[in-house]
Amino acid sequence: MTFVVNESCIRCKIMDCVDVCPVDCFYEGENMLVIHPDECIDCGVCVPECPVDAIQPDTEPGLEKWLSLNAEYAKIWPNITVKKAPPPDSKEWEGKPDKLPYFSPNPGAGD
């Protein structure tokens, strides 16, 4: 098992999860984070830190595409180990459904 960041993170990108990760397995895109599935130690400490429920175990039904997306972009986006401020409009995006069309494949700044 590993943990997966899903579409709830898109355009919210709240980084409380980054602060608590003991193995620094988060990677930063322009408008969301992903978890590297081979680096995640399945500790789950990030799950309660996410206020938008964007982190779930990969054993949950329907997360296959998100596991693939996390694995793909964790290989090319920069690692992030330090919490940054969320985007200024992140509150407006919290809880909105169907955010996949807003996903950006562009990398974030990383550390």
C-alpha positions as a printed NumPy array, in Angstrom:
array([[  0.   ,   0.   ,   0.   ],
       [  0.984,   3.607,  -0.557],
       [ -0.796,   6.908,  -0.257],
       [ -2.011,   8.889,  -3.259],
       [ -2.82 ,  12.558,  -3.799],
       [ -6.103,  12.908,  -5.684],
       [ -7.833,  15.721,  -7.573],
       [ -8.942,  17.49 ,  -4.39 ],
       [ -5.417,  18.938,  -4.254],
       [ -5.633,  20.58 ,  -7.664],
       [ -5.575,  24.373,  -7.285],
       [ -5.721,  24.053,  -3.469],
       [ -2.142,  22.826,  -2.95 ],
       [ -2.192,  23.194,   0.824],
       [  1.17 ,  21.891,   2.012],
       [  0.581,  20.863,   5.626],
       [  1.335,  17.285,   4.516],
       [  4.859,  18.239,   3.452],
       [  5.741,  19.372,   6.978],
       [  4.961,  16.019,   8.584],
       [  6.323,  13.579,   5.991],
       [  9.253,  11.711,   7.58 ],
       [ 10.683,  10.563,   4.228],
       [ 10.139,  13.65 ,   2.045],
       [  8.177,  11.8  ,  -0.637],
       [  6.134,  14.79 ,  -1.873],
       [  6.804,  16.363,  -5.251],
       [  5.539,  19.734,  -6.402],
       [  3.662,  20.568,  -9.55 ],
       [  2.467,  23.983, -10.591],
       [ -0.959,  23.495,  -9.002],
       [ -0.863,  20.266,  -6.957],
       [  1.408,  17.88 ,  -5.085],
       [  2.018,  14.172,  -5.668],
       [  3.466,  11.361,  -3.563],
       [  6.205,   9.128,  -4.932],
       [  4.731,   5.648,  -4.406],
       [  8.142,   3.965,  -4.136],
       [  9.321,   6.383,  -1.45 ],
       [  6.169,   6.499,   0.679],
       [  6.528,   4.32 ,   3.79 ],
       [  2.768,   4.08 ,   4.325],
       [  2.894,   5.783,   7.71 ],
       [ -0.24 ,   7.844,   7.036],
       [  0.803,  10.891,   9.068],
       [  0.019,  13.126,   6.085],
       [ -3.612,  12.021,   5.8  ],
       [ -5.083,  13.946,   8.769],
       [ -2.999,  17.024,   7.879],
       [ -4.804,  17.569,   4.583],
       [ -7.838,  19.809,   5.132],
       [ -9.334,  18.897,   1.732],
       [ -9.037,  15.08 ,   2.057],
       [ -6.763,  14.892,  -0.969],
       [ -4.612,  12.05 ,   0.401],
       [ -5.981,   8.519,   0.439],
       [ -4.572,   4.979,   0.528],
       [ -4.175,   3.467,  -2.92 ],
       [ -6.396,   0.597,  -1.788],
       [ -9.476,   2.826,  -2.071],
       [-11.562,   2.   ,  -5.159],
       [-11.209,   4.347,  -8.119],
       [ -7.737,   5.663,  -7.321],
       [ -5.867,   3.74 , -10.011],
       [ -5.557,   6.734, -12.341],
       [ -4.348,   8.881,  -9.436],
       [ -1.735,   6.309,  -8.461],
       [ -0.471,   6.38 , -12.072],
       [ -0.467,  10.18 , -12.135],
       [  1.394,  10.367,  -8.789],
       [  4.   ,   7.852,  -9.985],
       [  4.501,   9.589, -13.338],
       [  4.89 ,  13.139, -12.044],
       [  6.925,  12.243,  -8.957],
       [  9.641,  11.197, -11.406],
       [  9.779,  14.579, -13.16 ],
       [  8.609,  17.207, -10.664],
       [ 10.954,  18.619,  -8.016],
       [ 10.945,  17.28 ,  -4.478],
       [  9.462,  19.515,  -1.812],
       [ 10.353,  19.224,   1.862],
       [  9.394,  22.648,   3.175],
       [  5.828,  23.888,   3.525],
       [  4.99 ,  26.948,   1.452],
       [  1.931,  29.165,   1.431],
       [ -0.949,  27.836,  -0.658],
       [ -2.03 ,  29.712,  -3.784],
       [ -3.925,  32.937,  -2.985],
       [ -7.148,  31.548,  -4.464],
       [ -6.903,  28.093,  -2.845],
       [ -9.958,  28.628,  -0.602],
       [-12.098,  29.222,  -3.689],
       [-11.131,  25.769,  -5.024],
       [-11.664,  23.761,  -1.827],
       [-14.413,  21.192,  -2.215],
       [-15.022,  21.812,  -5.919],
       [-15.625,  18.557,  -7.81 ],
       [-14.203,  17.488, -11.149],
       [-10.972,  19.472, -11.054],
       [ -8.95 ,  17.201, -13.348],
       [ -9.384,  19.584, -16.339],
       [ -7.493,  22.196, -14.269],
       [ -4.503,  19.904, -13.647],
       [ -1.219,  21.38 , -14.851],
       [  1.601,  19.033, -15.878],
       [  4.099,  21.843, -15.307],
       [  6.537,  21.464, -12.41 ],
       [  6.45 ,  23.623,  -9.324],
       [  9.492,  25.324,  -7.837],
       [ 10.382,  22.636,  -5.285],
       [ 12.762,  23.546,  -2.472]])
